[in-house]
Amino acid sequence: MAGDVQLADLGVARQIADGGQGVVFRVAGPDGLLLKLYHDEVRVNADELGRLIALPEGFAPPDRRLVAASTAWPCGRVFHRGRCVGLLMREAPPRFVTSIAGAPRLLELQFLLYPRRPMWRELVMPSADERRRLAVRYARLFQVLHGNGVLVGDVSMRNLLWSLVRGPGVFALDCDGFRLLGRRPAVRQADTAGWVDPAARIGLPTLDSDRYKLALVVLRLLLADHAVTPTDDLGGRLDPELLELADRAARPGERPAAADWLPALAGVQV
């Protein structure tokens, strides 16, 4: 529980990342919180950010637990001179961090979408069965978010994490980009190149575009292919049930819901 805080009250913080919309700092203290300080040109809708922060309180307990375990959901707004300039969020748990060339790295989805590289020799890669179980976890997360009226919006191989420690698990970053159905976003939403729904307007996510992006996550994860799309010829590369879902994902307005992927990915223990 962070709540609203003044930037000046946060004390010492160490920069750990610099992204498209802001700089991320690790805040000194026992709570394991990160500060995302937006770049000056980013305008924040403080009211919408407050609604997003409070939203999980109204979820059913199982959904609230899943979101808490699987996302860096914002937990507080940061103000400076009367303006919302950032947010607080929890850091990804240690199971979602690995070592690459002796340096700590988040276990981003990108590691599963390209051929193994020599510098990744320390990385334990998932088996085909574990890839399916990770796909189940991603689909389940989307199912819970959509069921509670939340759109993910921007999806990329950098803002989705994975882990095999204590069994397959997933974790979502950049949750301030999530938005409530029918409401304005807290911050301008990005659309990562290569993960854009060709049928959608840039920066205006819909439930249908979210479903398309989930299809990209599932297909690219299962096939270890960073560029595959539902419109590609996937015959012989997928089970018949998954092939049928991929075909539906290629048709705007008919894209499978997150729940539709779960039976097709059945046969694995989650």
DOKOLKOL-687078 format. One line per 5 residues: number of its first residue (from 1); for each residue x, y, z of C-alpha. Coordinates in steps of 0.001 Angstrom, whole numbers, plus 500000, padded with zeros to 6 digits. Layout:
BEGIN
NUM = X:Y:Z ~ ... .
END
This chain:
BEGIN
1 = 500000:500000:500000 ~ 501794:503113:498771 ~ 499121:505744:498126 ~ 499857:509274:496967 ~ 503282:510677:497839 .
6 = 505287:513800:497164 ~ 508402:513350:495065 ~ 510482:515184:497655 ~ 509452:512695:500347 ~ 510768:509621:498541 .
11 = 514381:510168:499487 ~ 517285:508435:497792 ~ 516531:506519:494586 ~ 518849:504752:492127 ~ 518131:504761:488390 .
16 = 517765:501291:486905 ~ 516094:501900:483509 ~ 515189:504602:481016 ~ 512222:503918:478742 ~ 510145:505692:476154 .
21 = 507876:507448:478652 ~ 509951:507714:481792 ~ 512906:506793:483947 ~ 512623:503999:486512 ~ 514328:504237:489914 .
26 = 514641:501813:492812 ~ 513424:503619:495926 ~ 515434:503215:499108 ~ 513500:501455:501829 ~ 512108:498067:502839 .
31 = 509046:497990:500557 ~ 510720:496917:497308 ~ 509107:499746:495341 ~ 510103:501288:492053 ~ 509485:504876:491003 .
36 = 508574:505597:487401 ~ 509226:509279:486798 ~ 507658:510417:483550 ~ 509564:512495:481018 ~ 508575:516165:481048 .
41 = 506599:515893:477810 ~ 504367:513085:479106 ~ 501017:514328:480366 ~ 499393:512220:483059 ~ 495670:512021:483700 .
46 = 495955:511788:487484 ~ 492290:510915:487973 ~ 492447:507990:485551 ~ 495692:506789:487107 ~ 493985:506882:490498 .
51 = 491084:504816:489146 ~ 493491:502285:487677 ~ 495392:502000:490968 ~ 492195:501377:492934 ~ 490608:499008:490416 .
56 = 491873:495640:491767 ~ 490205:496369:495118 ~ 486918:495574:493393 ~ 488085:492327:491776 ~ 487015:488939:493059 .
61 = 489695:487599:495449 ~ 491149:485024:492999 ~ 491455:487682:490291 ~ 492983:490157:492735 ~ 495575:487585:493798 .
66 = 496476:486731:490202 ~ 496906:490388:489244 ~ 498997:491040:492356 ~ 501259:488085:491569 ~ 501518:488645:487821 .
71 = 501761:492406:487234 ~ 503675:495499:488270 ~ 500327:497158:488921 ~ 500791:500801:489993 ~ 500220:501286:493706 .
76 = 500644:505024:494181 ~ 500806:508385:492416 ~ 503791:510697:492764 ~ 503216:514457:492791 ~ 505541:517427:492407 .
81 = 504356:521018:492659 ~ 500745:519985:492313 ~ 501217:517826:489223 ~ 501286:514047:488919 ~ 504771:513285:487618 .
86 = 505103:509571:488252 ~ 503938:506437:489975 ~ 505078:503777:492390 ~ 504973:500079:491558 ~ 506467:496928:492921 .
91 = 509564:495411:491403 ~ 509371:492173:489447 ~ 510057:489255:491824 ~ 513556:487714:491701 ~ 512268:484650:489828 .
96 = 511822:486901:486766 ~ 515481:487975:486764 ~ 518399:486063:485275 ~ 522091:486658:484593 ~ 523309:487392:481072 .
101 = 527053:487802:480588 ~ 527383:488251:484343 ~ 524838:491068:484586 ~ 521255:490854:485901 ~ 518581:490947:483204 .
106 = 514821:490696:483297 ~ 513529:487502:481711 ~ 511769:489243:478849 ~ 509622:487394:476348 ~ 512148:488280:473637 .
111 = 514484:485526:474867 ~ 511894:482941:473791 ~ 511260:484352:470322 ~ 514730:484162:468746 ~ 517296:481407:468148 .
116 = 519508:480900:471161 ~ 522543:483206:471165 ~ 525991:482400:472604 ~ 525701:485100:475285 ~ 522529:483405:476567 .
121 = 524396:480245:477570 ~ 523470:480774:481238 ~ 519777:480934:480391 ~ 517649:477824:480971 ~ 515186:477707:478083 .
126 = 511725:476145:478355 ~ 510754:472864:476751 ~ 507856:472696:474288 ~ 505574:471642:477137 ~ 506757:474538:479311 .
131 = 506131:476962:476449 ~ 502531:475792:476332 ~ 502234:476241:480078 ~ 503613:479771:479802 ~ 501080:480452:477040 .
136 = 498351:479285:479422 ~ 499588:481769:482024 ~ 499557:484664:479567 ~ 496086:483729:478331 ~ 494812:483436:481892 .
141 = 496196:486899:482746 ~ 494473:488423:479711 ~ 491283:486579:480637 ~ 491250:488078:484123 ~ 492051:491581:482899 .
146 = 489415:491517:480169 ~ 486884:490000:482543 ~ 487373:493004:484805 ~ 487072:495572:482034 ~ 490795:496249:481549 .
151 = 492544:496557:478182 ~ 496256:495807:478006 ~ 496864:498006:474966 ~ 500591:497927:474245 ~ 502080:494442:474094 .
156 = 505721:493773:473308 ~ 508459:491258:473908 ~ 509990:493686:476422 ~ 507012:494262:478753 ~ 506076:490616:479292 .
161 = 508300:488504:481542 ~ 508464:484755:482158 ~ 510021:482319:484585 ~ 510440:478584:485104 ~ 511441:478890:488772 .
166 = 508869:477046:490914 ~ 506980:476269:487701 ~ 506098:478432:484691 ~ 505002:481947:485606 ~ 504477:485270:483845 .
171 = 504656:488935:484815 ~ 503521:492118:483023 ~ 505291:495485:483135 ~ 504149:498968:482034 ~ 500736:498504:483606 .
176 = 500124:502250:483679 ~ 499436:501761:479967 ~ 496451:499568:480798 ~ 493119:501340:480444 ~ 489550:500778:481555 .
181 = 487091:499910:478808 ~ 485256:503038:477729 ~ 487591:505413:479561 ~ 490589:507535:478634 ~ 494070:506195:479405 .
186 = 496130:507558:482276 ~ 499000:508230:479865 ~ 499304:508262:476099 ~ 499431:504672:474966 ~ 502226:503231:472885 .
191 = 501967:500676:470086 ~ 505163:498678:469769 ~ 506249:498096:466167 ~ 505763:494487:465124 ~ 502943:494017:467657 .
196 = 500346:496287:466076 ~ 496876:495101:465089 ~ 496621:495975:461375 ~ 492877:496498:461753 ~ 493120:498961:464671 .
201 = 493814:502659:464900 ~ 497236:503389:466411 ~ 496995:504218:470110 ~ 493306:503294:470352 ~ 493161:499745:471710 .
206 = 489976:497731:471696 ~ 489029:494355:473087 ~ 489445:492970:469571 ~ 492959:494416:469187 ~ 493914:493033:472607 .
211 = 492746:489611:471447 ~ 494870:489915:468323 ~ 497936:490769:470411 ~ 497315:487825:472714 ~ 497249:485639:469610 .
216 = 500666:487045:468682 ~ 501987:486220:472165 ~ 500709:482649:472050 ~ 501800:481890:468482 ~ 505223:483502:468781 .
221 = 505869:481794:472103 ~ 504837:478342:470893 ~ 506709:478620:467586 ~ 509759:480505:468938 ~ 509285:483013:466124 .
226 = 509350:486761:466785 ~ 507646:487671:463504 ~ 504932:485065:462942 ~ 501355:486376:462634 ~ 497934:484712:462370 .
231 = 497852:485460:458640 ~ 500919:483301:457957 ~ 500628:479756:456623 ~ 500829:477796:459872 ~ 499728:474416:458534 .
236 = 501788:471616:460040 ~ 503240:473894:462721 ~ 500317:473805:465167 ~ 497747:471423:466571 ~ 494392:471575:464717 .
241 = 492686:473365:467614 ~ 495389:476018:467770 ~ 495396:476345:463992 ~ 491668:477080:464062 ~ 492171:479772:466712 .
246 = 495002:481322:464700 ~ 492718:481444:461668 ~ 490058:483227:463708 ~ 492642:485672:465072 ~ 493373:486772:461493 .
251 = 489763:487956:461080 ~ 488875:491264:462812 ~ 485719:490949:464848 ~ 486064:487163:465154 ~ 489210:486944:467203 .
256 = 489211:484348:469979 ~ 488761:485514:473560 ~ 491512:484705:476024 ~ 489409:481890:477471 ~ 489180:480232:474043 .
261 = 492905:479521:474032 ~ 492858:477595:477299 ~ 491179:474358:476096 ~ 493418:474302:473022 ~ 496442:474547:475287 .
266 = 495054:471803:477542 ~ 496981:468711:478423 ~ 499480:470631:480510 ~ 499452:471034:484251 ~ 499139:474686:485299 .
END
